[in-house]
Amino acid sequence: MSSVRQEGKDTIIFVTKEDHAAPSTAELVEEDPNDPFEERGLILPNGEINWNCPCLGGMASGPCGTEFKDAFSCFHYSKEEVKGSDCLEQFRSMQECMQRYPELYPQEDEKSPSETPKDSESTDALDENSTSASDQDSDTKQASTES
């Protein structure tokens, strides 16, 4: 005989071999390909963009959502030989919008791990002549703990 118990938000169901021996009576509901609330990935079966896809990371909403949608739509539907080459104005508009909201769309100022060694060499000369803020912070912390 099966038993059910609640533990906080969870429901725990224990079943016996006999419970599993009987065929399931559960009915599967066929998915509706036109259901706008069903997660389908970035591109819907009809070829349209799924703006609710979590893969967009919320870029389709927020202060630059319209600019993002314009740029992404242009790229997605682009028929140019170099895909998206006809979308430069939309991407420029999106970039300008993002620069107006640096707290929401931070720019990468520090060296990123994806930099190639060649990129790294060109910035090394600049780094030799300046001390980073983190180095200054650690020097300050060290001086305050010594005193």
Secondary structure, 3 states (H helix, E strand, C coil): CCEEEEECCEEEEECCHHHHHCCCCCCCCCCCCCCCCCCCCCECCCCCECCCCHHHCCCCCCCCHHHHHHHHHHHHHCCCCCCCCCCHHHHHHHHHHHHHCCCCCCCCCCCCCCCCHHHHHHHHHHHHCCCCHHHHHHHHHHHHHHC
